[in-house]
């Protein structure tokens, strides 16, 4: 194992189903920041936050798959709610005092949120191997207000393998979103086994 790598990442990429996801993050929550964000130099939360602000993003924002709160830290001072499947990860996030509200929910199901609630939808690590595919986009679009900015980091291999481009095209054809722009970024900023991993950041607006 090369310097900076964490063995739990391989487990995260191999997850199958909600129960496995909840078990992994239950056991990882307390050490996640040190073991993954810091040790792996995981920079996607900062990247998506910078892109969101560059695009004129404002609150209220929904941070999808907020985990321990890395995106919230990057957007500190903005009205932001966090959504995650793991209560243990949310317990870590709440300690940071950044989020207005934290919601335990499954993005693949109907969310306990009103239609058109948010001016911004942002995500750094939910759309990746073993986690969430493009089927989650419909519900996120429902809770976004007209004109809301989306800034979604999607693992590049996951993007190619699971039909994201086709889904985005269908949403655009249905006049639900503007034509998405995809920007390519590094997921990590360190010399380790995963240093070449890339993400597509999808940028678009709710119509």
N, C-alpha and C positions, 0 to 999 in steps of 0.2 A: 504494500500500500504506500503510495507516494505521499510526501509531506502535504498536509492540509486536507487530505481526504477523510471523509467520515463514513464508516461502514453502514450507517442507517440510510444513506442516500440510495444505495442499491435496493434496499428494502422498500423505500418509498416509491421508486420507479416500477417495482414489481407488484404493487398492490392490486387486488382484485375485489372490488366491492366496498360498500360503506363500512361494514364491520371491521375489515382489515385496516381501513384508513383510520377509524376511530381508535383502534388498539395501538397502532404505531404512534400516533400523535399523543395519546394518553401517556405512553411511556417515554416520549421524547420531549414533552413540553418544557419541563423545567431546565433542560440543558440545550434546548434548540438554538437559542441565540449564540451561545458560546461554541457549541459543537458544530453548527452548520453555518450560520450567517457570518460569524467572525472567522472561524477556522477555514472555511471554504472561500472566504471573500466573496460572498453572494451579493452582487450589486444590482440585481434586477429591481428590487423595491425602490432604490434611489433612481434608477433609470426611468421606470414608468412614472414616478412622481415628477421628475424633471420634464418629461415629455408632456405630461398632463398640464403642468403649469405653463409650459411653452405654448401650448395650444389654447391658452386662455381659460383653463378649467377652474371652476369655482364650486363652492358647496351649495347645498348639502351633497356630500359624496358618499357613495357606498363602496367600501373596500371589500371586494369579494375574495374569500379565502384569506382573511386578514392574518390568520395564524397568531403569532406572538406580537404582531403590531409593527413590523418593520416599515411598511408603507405609511402607516400613521405617523411614525417618527419623522419620516421624510416630508410629510405634509403637515407637520405640527403648526397649529394656529389656524387651521381651516376646519370648518364644520364637517366632520367625517364620522360615519358609522361603520362598524366592522361586522362582517358576517363570516361565520366559520362553522364547520361541522363538529369541531372538537371543543368540548367545554373546558378541557384542561389548557388548551392553547388560548382560549378566551380569558381564562383566569390569569394567564401571564400578561396578556394584552391590557387587561383592566388596570393592572398595577402601574402601567406607564402613564395613566391619566390623560390620554390623548383623545380617546373616542367619546363622542356624545352618547352613543348607544352601542351596545354589543349584542348581536343576535345569533343565537345558536340555531342553525337551520341547514338544510340540504339544498344546495342550489339546483339540484336535479328534480326537486319537487316544487310545488307552489309555495312561494315565500310568504311569510307573515308580514307583508309590506303592502302599502297602498299603491295602486297604479299611479305612475307619474310622480313618484316621491322624490327623485334625485336628479340633480343637475349634472352629476358626474358619476361614472362607473369606472372603477379602476381595479386592476388585479395584477399581481406579480407572479404568483406561483401555482395557481389553481389549475391552469390549463397545461398540464404536463403529463408525462407517463404515469399510469396508474391512478390518475385522478379524474379530471373532468374533460369531456369532449365537447363538441360544438352544440350538442343538444341543450346545453345550459343557456345558450344565448337568448332563446325566446323569452324566458322568464326575466332575464336581466333587462331586455328591451321593454318588457311590460312595466317594470318599476321605474324606468327612466322617463323624465319629462321630455316634452318636445324640445329639440335643440340640445339635449344633454350630450356632453362629450364622453366618449368611451376611450379608454386607454388600457388595452389588455395585452399583457405579456404572455406569449404562447410558445412553449418549447418548439423549436423549429422542426425537429423530427416528429413530434406529436402532431404538429400542424400539417405536415405532409401526409402522415399515415392515417389521419382520422377525418379527412374531408372538410377541414375548416374553410378552404377556399370556395368549395361548392356551397357550403352553408352561407357564407357571407354574400356570395353572388345571389342566392335565392332571397335573402333578406333585402338586398338592394333592389332586386327586380320587383319585390312586393312593396316597394316604396316605404319600407320601415326604417331604413338607415341610408345615410349618404354613402357614396362609393368609398370603401375603406382604403386607407393607405397603410402599407406594411413596411416597417423599418426594422432592419436587422441589427441586433446588439449582442454583445457578449453577456453571458449569464454570470460568469465569475471573473474576478480580477486578481488571479493568483496562478502560480505555476504548479498545477497538480493534474491528476489524471483527467479531470473534467474541464480543463482550461479551454478546450475548443468548443464547448457547448454553446449554442446560439439560441436566441429567441427572436421570434417575429413579434413586434409590438404593433397591434392592430389599432388604428386611430380612425374614428368615424363619429358621426352624430346621429342621434335619434331624430327621425323625420317628424 
